[in-house]
Amino acid sequence: MRNIFRFSGWWLLLLLAVGMWHVSPAEARGLPEGKVVFGGEYILPAGQVLDGDLTVVGGKATIAPQAAVTGDAKIIGGTLVMKGAVEGNVTVTGGEAWIDGPVDGDVRLIGGKVHFERNAVVKGKVHVVGGGVQMMSGAQVRIFMEGPQHAFFWPWQHAHSVPIGAVDFLAHWLWRGMLAVLQALALAALAAVVFLFPDTAARRTIQKIEEAPLVAGGVGLLTVALLPIVLLALAITLLLLPLAVVLAIVAGVAALYGWVVLGLLLGERMAAVGGMGAQGAGWHPALSGAIGTFLLTLLAAALGFVPCVGWIPGFLAGALGLGAVLLVAWEAWQQKRGNPSGGGTAPVVDGASPAPPPSAE
């Protein structure tokens, strides 16, 4: 589930960044404004120099060998193939980059994937906030990993990184554990606030999870797969950018709500096993939700440390909660369309009161 939260946050950050960044139609060579690629393909030929930044939004850019970018390279939901040089920083947000040349600045990965090829040389630091990293033998990276998240190596690649000492290794894992506990506490507090008052939507969501878990999980997975495409299509049009921002926020809220509902279900099952009655009758829903969400989040974080398991269980659980929330919202919308008045009583004609039933004699 942590990855769903980060996924929604990355795309929201992407949309806000697109709205704030200045878009310039400048061409490559000799123009200080740099180059912005929206959904297309751009090639910086060999021997050419791009003065300024190279920004790729949903497209593909190729820096040929012996070509150079004097500014930063920013990849937002797009692809960068870098055979030449970048004198600034390389930032990958929800995209993918193949680096096979020198980078004078830092490399920042925020939810995406970076491939360091054999000729990659990073003079700065590599900051991994989230996403996957591949590194071939021969790549020169001063500091391979920064921050609380770990990089993923594929088994067919030969991973190579700078050795770290035992103290740094222990500090890194303590930092990750502390962040996992803080995240669990924050989500538990959110669950306590959400379920402080009666919530019929949560009951319907739990019922949907119990009755049709495969359907709910399938809807959640389909949403996660299609949402980036829809958001990117809306963001590229620029006119629909506010709608894309709203949609990203709604999706993030739905994912969070689905997660705390799963926590409520877990807390009530724990109370029932502990002899507190059906659905945790001895516990207030706020308490059940807080305890269940805390333990669920910690369990997902603990499984994230296990090799070959990682984020998959938490991701599947998050997809299940998200799909159940969407199904409940869809059914509520359908019921509202079928009964716009919201009432089910028969109309009274001419103001007359209903006749009493005949008495038996």
C-alpha positions in Angstrom: 0.0 0.0 0.0 2.9 2.3 0.6 3.6 2.2 -3.1 0.0 3.2 -3.9 0.4 6.2 -1.7 3.7 7.1 -3.2 2.2 6.4 -6.7 -0.7 8.9 -6.1 1.7 11.4 -4.6 4.2 11.2 -7.5 1.5 11.7 -10.1 0.0 14.6 -8.1 3.5 16.1 -7.9 3.9 15.6 -11.6 0.7 17.4 -12.4 1.5 20.3 -10.2 5.0 20.6 -11.7 3.6 20.6 -15.2 1.3 23.4 -14.3 4.1 25.5 -12.7 6.9 25.0 -15.1 7.3 27.4 -18.0 6.9 25.7 -21.4 9.1 27.1 -24.1 9.1 26.1 -27.8 12.8 26.8 -28.1 14.9 24.6 -30.3 18.1 22.8 -29.2 21.3 24.5 -30.1 22.3 27.8 -28.7 19.0 28.8 -27.0 19.2 29.5 -23.3 15.5 28.4 -22.8 16.4 24.8 -23.4 14.0 22.2 -24.8 10.6 20.8 -23.6 9.3 17.6 -25.1 5.5 17.0 -24.7 4.5 13.5 -25.8 6.8 13.5 -28.8 10.3 12.4 -29.6 13.4 14.5 -29.6 17.0 13.6 -30.6 20.0 15.7 -29.8 22.5 14.7 -32.5 26.1 13.8 -31.9 28.3 16.9 -31.6 25.4 19.2 -30.7 25.1 21.2 -27.5 21.8 22.1 -25.9 22.1 25.3 -23.8 19.6 25.1 -20.9 17.4 22.3 -19.5 16.0 19.4 -21.3 12.4 18.5 -20.0 10.6 15.4 -21.2 6.9 15.1 -20.3 5.3 11.9 -21.5 7.7 11.7 -24.5 11.1 10.4 -25.4 14.4 12.2 -25.7 17.8 10.8 -26.9 21.1 12.4 -26.2 23.5 11.0 -28.8 27.1 10.2 -28.1 29.3 13.3 -27.9 26.3 15.5 -27.5 25.8 17.5 -24.3 23.1 19.3 -22.3 24.5 22.3 -20.3 21.5 22.4 -17.9 19.4 19.7 -16.2 17.6 16.8 -17.7 14.1 16.4 -16.2 12.0 13.3 -17.1 8.3 13.3 -16.1 6.5 10.2 -17.1 8.7 9.9 -20.2 11.9 8.2 -21.4 15.5 9.4 -21.6 18.2 7.6 -23.5 21.4 9.4 -22.5 24.6 8.4 -24.5 26.1 11.9 -24.2 26.7 14.2 -21.3 24.6 16.2 -18.9 26.3 19.0 -17.0 23.5 19.5 -14.5 21.3 17.1 -12.6 19.1 14.3 -14.0 15.7 14.0 -12.3 13.3 11.1 -13.1 9.8 11.4 -11.9 7.5 8.5 -12.8 9.5 7.8 -16.0 12.5 5.8 -17.2 16.1 6.7 -18.0 19.1 4.9 -19.5 22.3 6.7 -18.5 25.4 5.7 -20.4 27.5 8.8 -20.1 28.8 11.4 -17.6 26.5 13.4 -15.3 28.2 16.3 -13.5 25.4 16.8 -11.0 23.1 14.5 -9.0 20.7 11.8 -10.2 17.3 11.9 -8.5 14.8 9.1 -8.8 11.2 9.8 -7.7 9.0 6.8 -8.7 10.4 5.5 -11.9 13.3 3.5 -13.1 17.0 4.3 -13.9 19.4 2.1 -15.7 23.1 2.8 -15.2 25.0 1.4 -18.1 28.7 0.5 -18.2 29.8 4.0 -19.3 27.7 5.8 -16.7 29.7 8.2 -14.5 27.8 10.2 -11.8 30.0 12.9 -10.2 27.3 13.9 -7.7 25.0 11.7 -5.6 22.2 9.3 -6.5 19.0 10.0 -4.5 16.4 7.2 -4.6 13.1 8.3 -3.1 11.2 5.5 -4.8 11.4 3.3 -7.8 13.8 0.8 -9.3 17.4 1.0 -10.2 19.6 -1.2 -12.5 23.4 -0.9 -12.6 25.8 -2.7 -14.9 29.3 -3.6 -13.9 31.6 -0.7 -14.7 29.3 2.1 -13.8 30.9 4.7 -11.6 28.6 6.1 -8.9 29.9 7.9 -5.9 27.0 7.3 -3.6 24.5 4.8 -4.9 21.6 5.3 -2.6 20.2 8.2 -0.5 17.1 8.3 1.6 14.9 5.7 3.2 13.9 3.6 0.2 16.0 0.8 -1.3 16.8 0.2 -4.9 15.8 -3.0 -6.7 18.3 -5.0 -8.7 17.1 -7.4 -11.4 18.7 -10.9 -11.2 20.0 -10.8 -14.8 22.0 -7.6 -14.1 25.4 -7.4 -12.3 24.8 -5.0 -9.5 27.7 -2.8 -8.5 27.7 -0.2 -5.8 30.0 1.6 -3.5 30.7 -0.4 -0.3 29.3 1.1 2.9 30.4 0.5 6.4 28.6 -1.4 9.1 27.6 1.8 10.9 26.1 3.3 7.8 24.3 0.0 7.0 22.8 -0.2 10.5 21.8 3.5 10.4 20.1 3.0 7.1 17.9 0.2 8.3 17.1 2.0 11.6 16.1 5.0 9.5 13.8 2.8 7.4 12.3 1.2 10.5 11.6 4.5 12.1 9.9 5.8 9.0 7.8 2.7 8.8 6.6 3.2 12.4 5.9 6.9 11.9 3.9 6.1 8.8 1.9 3.4 10.7 1.2 5.9 13.5 0.1 8.6 11.1 -2.3 6.2 9.3 -3.6 4.9 12.6 -4.4 8.4 13.7 -6.2 9.0 10.4 -8.3 5.8 10.9 -9.2 6.9 14.4 -10.5 10.3 13.1 -12.3 8.7 10.1 -14.2 6.1 12.2 -14.8 8.4 15.2 -18.4 8.7 14.0 -20.7 6.1 12.4 -19.7 5.4 8.8 -22.1 3.3 6.7 -19.8 3.6 3.7 -17.1 1.7 5.6 -19.6 -1.1 6.4 -20.6 -1.4 2.7 -16.9 -1.4 1.7 -16.1 -4.2 4.2 -19.1 -6.2 2.9 -17.8 -5.8 -0.6 -14.4 -7.0 0.4 -15.8 -10.1 2.1 -18.3 -10.9 -0.7 -16.3 -10.3 -3.8 -12.6 -9.9 -3.0 -11.4 -11.0 -6.5 -13.7 -8.5 -8.2 -12.7 -5.7 -5.9 -9.0 -6.5 -6.3 -9.3 -6.7 -10.1 -11.0 -3.3 -10.2 -8.3 -1.8 -8.0 -5.5 -3.3 -10.2 -7.2 -2.0 -13.4 -7.5 1.4 -11.8 -3.8 1.5 -10.9 -2.9 0.5 -14.4 -5.1 2.9 -16.3 -4.9 6.0 -14.0 -1.4 7.1 -15.1 -2.5 7.0 -18.7 -5.6 9.0 -18.1 -3.8 11.6 -15.9 -1.0 12.0 -18.4 -3.5 12.4 -21.3 -5.4 15.1 -19.3 -2.1 16.9 -18.3 -0.8 17.1 -21.8 -3.9 19.0 -23.0 -3.1 21.7 -20.3 -6.7 22.9 -20.5 -7.8 19.8 -18.6 -5.0 20.0 -16.1 -7.3 21.1 -13.2 -9.5 18.1 -13.9 -6.4 15.8 -13.8 -5.3 17.3 -10.5 -8.8 16.7 -9.0 -8.8 13.2 -10.3 -5.4 12.5 -8.8 -6.5 13.8 -5.4 -9.7 11.7 -5.5 -7.8 8.6 -6.4 -5.3 9.2 -3.6 -8.1 9.8 -1.1 -9.9 6.6 -2.2 -6.7 4.6 -1.8 -6.2 6.0 1.7 -9.8 5.3 2.7 -9.6 1.7 1.3 -6.5 1.1 3.3 -8.0 2.3 6.6 -11.1 0.3 5.9 -8.9 -2.8 5.6 -7.4 -1.8 8.9 -10.9 -1.5 10.5 -11.7 -5.0 9.2 -8.4 -6.4 10.7 -9.0 -4.7 14.0 -12.6 -6.0 14.3 -11.4 -9.5 13.4 -8.7 -9.3 16.1 -11.3 -8.1 18.7 -13.6 -11.0 17.7 -10.8 -13.5 18.1 -10.0 -12.0 21.5 -13.6 -12.6 22.7 -14.8 -9.0 22.2 -17.9 -10.1 20.3 -18.9 -10.0 16.6 -17.3 -7.2 14.6 -15.4 -6.1 17.7 -18.6 -5.1 19.6 -16.5 -4.3 22.7 -14.3 -1.9 20.8 -15.2 1.4 19.3 -14.7 1.5 15.5 -12.2 4.3 16.0 -10.1 2.0 18.2 -10.5 -1.0 16.0 -9.6 1.0 12.9 -6.5 2.6 14.6 -5.1 -0.7 15.9 -5.9 -2.6 12.7 -4.4 0.1 10.4 -1.3 0.4 12.5 -0.6 -3.4 12.4 -1.6 -3.6 8.8 0.8 -0.8 7.8 3.6 -2.3 9.9 3.1 -5.7 8.3 3.2 -4.3 4.8 6.4 -2.4 5.7 8.0 -5.5 7.3 7.2 -7.6 4.2 8.8 -4.8 2.1 12.2 -5.8 3.7 11.9 -9.4 2.5 13.7 -10.2 -0.8 11.6 -11.4 -3.7 8.4 -10.3 -1.8 8.9 -6.6 -1.2 6.0 -4.3 -2.0 3.8 -6.9 -3.7 1.6 -7.9 -0.6 1.0 -4.3 0.4 0.3 -3.4 -3.2 -2.3 -6.2 -3.6 -3.9 -5.2 -0.3 -4.1 -1.6 -1.3 -5.6 -2.6 -4.7 -8.2 -4.6 -2.9 -9.2 -1.7 -0.7 -9.2 0.8 -3.6 -11.3 -1.5 -5.7 -13.9 -2.1 -3.0 -14.2 1.7 -2.4 -14.7 2.3 -6.1 -17.4 -0.5 -6.4 -19.3 1.0 -3.4 -19.1 4.4 -4.9 -20.3 3.1 -8.3 -23.3 1.3 -6.7 -24.2 4.4 -4.7 -24.2 6.5 -7.8 -26.3 3.9 -9.7 -28.9 3.9 -6.9 -29.0 7.7 -6.9 -29.7 7.7 -10.6 -32.4 5.1 -10.2 -34.1 7.0 -7.4 -33.4 10.7 -7.7 -35.9 11.7 -5.1 -34.2 9.5 -2.5 -37.5 8.4 -1.1 -39.3 5.1 -1.4 -42.8 5.9 0.1 -45.9 6.0 -2.0 -47.4 9.5 -2.8 -50.5 10.7 -1.0 -53.3 11.8 -3.3 -55.3 15.0 -2.5 -53.8 15.2 0.9 -56.0 12.4 2.2 -54.6 10.2 4.9 -54.4 6.5 4.2 -57.6 4.6 5.2 -57.3 2.4 8.3 -57.5 -1.3 7.8 -61.0 -2.8 8.2 -61.6 -4.3 11.6 -62.4 -7.9 11.9 -65.9 -8.7 13.1 
